[in-house]
Amino acid sequence: MSAAALKLTAVETGYDRLKVLKGISLSVPDGKIVGIVGPNGHGKSTLLRAISGLVPLWSGQIFLSGVAIHNLPAHQRVALGLVQIPQGDMVFADMSVEENLRLGAILAPDEDEIVRRLDIVFGIFPRLLERREQVARTLSGGERRMLGIGRGLMTAGQVMLVDEPSLGLAPKLIDQVYDALRNLKQITPTLIVVEESPERLQQIADYVYVIDDGEFVWNGSPASLRENAGLLTTYLGA
Amino acid sequence: MDIFLQIVISGLTVGAMYAAGTIALSLLWNSMGMLNLANGAFIAIGGYAAYWCITVLHASWIFALPVAAAAGLISGYIFYHLLVRWMYQRADFQINIIIATVAVAALVENGILNIAGPEAVRQPFQIAGGLPIGGVILPYQTLATFAVVIILLIVILWILTRTRLGLKIRAVSQQKEAAQLMGVHVSQTFGAAMMLAATVAAVSGVLVTANTQLFPGVGFDATLKALVICIIAGLGNIRASILMAFALGLFEISVQYIFGQRYGFPAMLTLIILVLIVRPAGLFGKETVTRL
């Protein structure tokens, strides 16, 4: 079997002296969608930020398709095919939609490639095509979420980390975002999606991890998560 | 009528000089959120580079601006790698860099003082003559300063809006983390913006010193005026600060004519206080709004 698309071994990190991740190990096979659920403030975002390189590791290792990336700066991890859609979109508010998308392809070799990727993203998000010239700060919340995801797609990464795609959106918009995530499989084969609630996530994930206080406390298929009602009550208060 | 024209022309002359001194300061604040009080050091470096080139090496005046640009580029590179890159990712960068750049300004000024001496000399980059309008003369020097300021402005706006580097600079200024997550090398981009600003400052230094004189502390006054202009216009709005430079040039000259020479700068300072009370973000500045 080839190396996992993404592999973490005993990852520990935190902020100042506060340890947030307490030995996280994870292996994500190529072409799979992995969901990570857990309550707020228990290390979900920190985990993604550690993988993408925004937070340095205290110990442990991260491999992208077998290549050790934990000592590389964030921008070099992007060049190797890792992309994170940050929480709250973080779009470039004073740029147009197209400029935002072009930034996602800042490492692309030439204009032809950029145009090719733009076509793909506009195919998935026709709304962004309509708003192409519009300044990002004037977009609605749902449009901004789509721009955030589209911008990430423009990097043409092989592994995509998505931080709380449903955060702050109305249910109808969440459905749209999840439809889009489902469609991403053709472009970015491997996804890691973090959510507070497993409800939507278990519809698209191949595998689910539950994180609590910086550690994985359970993992299994979405089906077994559904059967395990006690688990949800214990960790997620659902 | 002649007096009015004379005030307008003097105002434009002063305004063109202020505009030249303001571009780089505004650019760096706009792109990197860095208030560079060592702006005057680059102005002095550009002025002295042109002086040495023409007076000491006896080169043609044509080389003055390119040589100043090269000196600015190199000193911007050194400045970035010796100081800024070690500070920009730390907490409180925006405050700390102000203090650090004040120190750099003092160091450079004293360095020049030791090498070149304290004497004020004439900047040899001068264009004689002028265009008679009505009963007064519009100096070619003013027109040249005006032209260079416009060219610098166009080049900067072109770089910021039409090039890959500009896209990266704007991305880093708007969302540093997101830029990183898209693969932008933040430190390299910051360095490039710094070198661009230093180059612009050095070129403008030739123009500023041509209107005044060349001495080690020449950049201080220019930076002080530039700061006033930027704050009134709204920090970081490059186009507005250029317009404001001319407006304040006219304002200062008018005040000097009506009330006397010594009231010019105090009047500007009074204006800045009024503007800050009425519109804290500056006349054309954006209020920082956090949308959720």
Interface residues (C-beta under 8 A of the other chain):
Chain A: S52 G53 L54 P73 A74 H75 V78 A79 V83 Q84 P86 M90 V91 F92 A93 D94 M95 E99 R102 L103 G104 I106 L107 R137 R151 G152 M154 T155 G168
Chain B: R164 L167 K168 R170 A171 Q174 Q175 E177 A178 A179 Q180 L181 M182 G183 V184 H185 V186 R291 L292
